Amino acid sequence: MTYCVAIKLNAGLVFLSDSRTNAGLDHISTFRKMMVYEKRGERFMVLLSAGNLSISQSVREILQTQQLEDENGGPPITIWNAKSMFDATRVLGAAVRHIQERDGKALERAGVDFNCSLVFGGQIAGESPRLFQVYSAGNFIEATAETPYFQIGEAKYGKPVLDRVLTPTTPLNEAAKCALVSMDSTLKSNLSVGLPLDLVVYDTDALACDNIACIDEFNQYFRMVRNTWGDKLRQAFDSIEDPHWDSGDNAASIQPDSSAIRPVKKITNSNVML
């Protein structure tokens, strides 16, 4: 499996991915899930992938040459000349469908599902940064102010901190820290996600990015984040009072007298029919 998260903010975009793939406990490999496409001053785009590795690699391979017909009679649309991230994402969706048409039946005969999840985001000159999630059928949705991030892969472990912290006005570096905490929570709970990590932090209207990092187990900042987050969680947990089993209406009572719903009843007669 894998875990990737991408965040869209007023200040820019954050992308983070792990690099572990596995086909069993004794067959673990490292493959990067992130691709960066840049034409400085004109466009900057990042692709994250999860799912079947052969499918996602095939999609990535043909994406740079995939073309869509221009309905207005212009030259074919590619990710390199698309005038909007929406059109660039349409090209990506066409690449996914191309691989499905080419390999789908063979995979089905082999008992393999066509499983591919993608996140594609960036900025093209003339519009604001945009972020999309692309599904196996090539269709996609766009991030909004109400949903400023997308996750693919093992998403459940890292979701709570994203929901509690992120808003469109969150500063970029704070969002990057949040993404790393989200990743650490996933690493802690799921062995199918692993280091090294790839991190990109993109500033709105830069149309280029040099804030790209590869994070391994020796990265001092990530080690500090892991240790600090674990320590603070423990401190927060210890600061919460244990439940009291005596009746009453104090804040620590787990059985308040004012509760409208009563506890489950005990069965004390073996002859009672349920």
Solvent accessible surface area in square Angstrom, and as a share of the most:
residue,aa,sasa,rsa
1,M,94,0.42
2,T,4,0.03
3,Y,0,0.00
4,C,0,0.00
5,V,0,0.00
6,A,0,0.00
7,I,0,0.00
8,K,56,0.24
9,L,6,0.03
10,N,100,0.51
11,A,44,0.34
12,G,0,0.00
13,L,0,0.00
14,V,0,0.00
15,F,0,0.00
16,L,0,0.00
17,S,0,0.00
18,D,0,0.00
19,S,1,0.01
20,R,62,0.22
21,T,23,0.13
22,N,59,0.30
23,A,81,0.63
24,G,31,0.30
25,L,166,0.82
26,D,141,0.73
27,H,111,0.50
28,I,91,0.46
29,S,37,0.24
30,T,82,0.47
31,F,80,0.33
32,R,128,0.47
33,K,7,0.03
34,M,15,0.07
35,M,59,0.26
36,V,56,0.32
37,Y,7,0.03
38,E,57,0.26
39,K,83,0.35
40,R,150,0.55
41,G,54,0.52
42,E,63,0.28
43,R,10,0.04
44,F,0,0.00
45,M,0,0.00
46,V,0,0.00
47,L,0,0.00
48,L,0,0.00
49,S,2,0.01
50,A,6,0.05
51,G,34,0.32
52,N,38,0.20
53,L,47,0.24
54,S,65,0.42
55,I,3,0.02
56,S,3,0.02
57,Q,78,0.35
58,S,24,0.16
59,V,0,0.00
60,R,34,0.13
61,E,137,0.61
62,I,31,0.16
63,L,0,0.00
64,Q,84,0.37
65,T,102,0.59
66,Q,30,0.13
67,Q,102,0.45
68,L,32,0.16
69,E,146,0.65
70,D,33,0.17
71,E,158,0.71
72,N,143,0.73
73,G,72,0.70
74,G,33,0.31
75,P,99,0.62
76,P,63,0.40
77,I,23,0.12
78,T,20,0.12
79,I,0,0.00
80,W,69,0.24
81,N,64,0.33
82,A,1,0.01
83,K,175,0.74
84,S,23,0.15
85,M,0,0.00
86,F,88,0.37
87,D,33,0.17
88,A,0,0.00
89,T,0,0.00
90,R,68,0.25
91,V,0,0.00
92,L,0,0.00
93,G,1,0.01
94,A,12,0.09
95,A,0,0.00
96,V,0,0.00
97,R,100,0.36
98,H,83,0.37
99,I,1,0.00
100,Q,70,0.31
101,E,142,0.64
102,R,137,0.50
103,D,39,0.20
104,G,15,0.15
105,K,155,0.65
106,A,52,0.40
107,L,33,0.16
108,E,131,0.59
109,R,189,0.69
110,A,76,0.59
111,G,69,0.66
112,V,56,0.32
113,D,117,0.61
114,F,33,0.14
115,N,73,0.37
116,C,1,0.00
117,S,30,0.20
118,L,1,0.00
119,V,0,0.00
120,F,0,0.00
121,G,0,0.00
122,G,0,0.00
123,Q,4,0.02
124,I,4,0.02
125,A,51,0.39
126,G,90,0.86
127,E,41,0.18
128,S,75,0.49
129,P,7,0.05
130,R,56,0.20
131,L,0,0.00
132,F,2,0.01
133,Q,25,0.11
134,V,0,0.00
135,Y,79,0.30
136,S,33,0.22
137,A,60,0.46
138,G,1,0.01
139,N,84,0.43
140,F,48,0.20
141,I,83,0.42
142,E,62,0.28
143,A,7,0.05
144,T,66,0.38
145,A,64,0.50
146,E,151,0.68
147,T,68,0.39
148,P,11,0.07
149,Y,21,0.08
150,F,13,0.05
151,Q,23,0.10
152,I,6,0.03
153,G,28,0.27
154,E,26,0.12
155,A,28,0.22
156,K,127,0.54
157,Y,71,0.27
158,G,0,0.00
159,K,89,0.38
160,P,77,0.48
161,V,18,0.10
162,L,1,0.00
163,D,80,0.41
164,R,212,0.77
165,V,55,0.32
166,L,15,0.07
167,T,66,0.39
168,P,38,0.24
169,T,104,0.60
170,T,8,0.05
171,P,77,0.48
172,L,16,0.08
173,N,121,0.62
174,E,74,0.33
175,A,0,0.00
176,A,8,0.06
177,K,96,0.41
178,C,6,0.03
179,A,0,0.00
180,L,4,0.02
181,V,11,0.07
182,S,0,0.00
183,M,0,0.00
184,D,12,0.06
185,S,27,0.17
186,T,0,0.00
187,L,21,0.11
188,K,166,0.70
189,S,65,0.42
190,N,23,0.12
191,L,146,0.73
192,S,20,0.13
193,V,3,0.02
194,G,3,0.03
195,L,38,0.19
196,P,39,0.24
197,L,0,0.00
198,D,12,0.06
199,L,21,0.10
200,V,0,0.00
201,V,13,0.08
202,Y,0,0.00
203,D,68,0.35
204,T,43,0.25
205,D,101,0.53
206,A,51,0.39
207,L,25,0.12
208,A,14,0.11
209,C,13,0.08
210,D,112,0.58
211,N,81,0.42
212,I,87,0.44
213,A,42,0.32
214,C,66,0.40
215,I,7,0.03
216,D,55,0.28
217,E,94,0.42
218,F,142,0.59
219,N,45,0.23
220,Q,152,0.68
221,Y,102,0.39
222,F,2,0.01
223,R,126,0.46
224,M,95,0.42
225,V,9,0.05
226,R,79,0.29
227,N,97,0.50
228,T,57,0.33
229,W,76,0.27
230,G,37,0.35
231,D,82,0.43
232,K,112,0.48
233,L,92,0.46
234,R,146,0.53
235,Q,106,0.47
236,A,54,0.42
237,F,132,0.55
238,D,88,0.46
239,S,91,0.59
240,I,123,0.62
241,E,114,0.51
242,D,109,0.56
243,P,75,0.47
244,H,71,0.32
245,W,175,0.62
246,D,85,0.44
247,S,76,0.49
248,G,15,0.15
249,D,100,0.52
250,N,75,0.38
251,A,119,0.92
252,A,19,0.14
253,S,14,0.09
254,I,93,0.47
255,Q,72,0.32
256,P,46,0.29
257,D,92,0.47
258,S,88,0.57
259,S,43,0.28
260,A,104,0.81
261,I,144,0.73
262,R,156,0.57
263,P,83,0.52
264,V,143,0.82
265,K,182,0.77
266,K,176,0.74
267,I,112,0.57
268,T,126,0.73
269,N,76,0.39
270,S,114,0.73
271,N,124,0.64
272,V,83,0.48
273,M,174,0.78
274,L,185,0.92
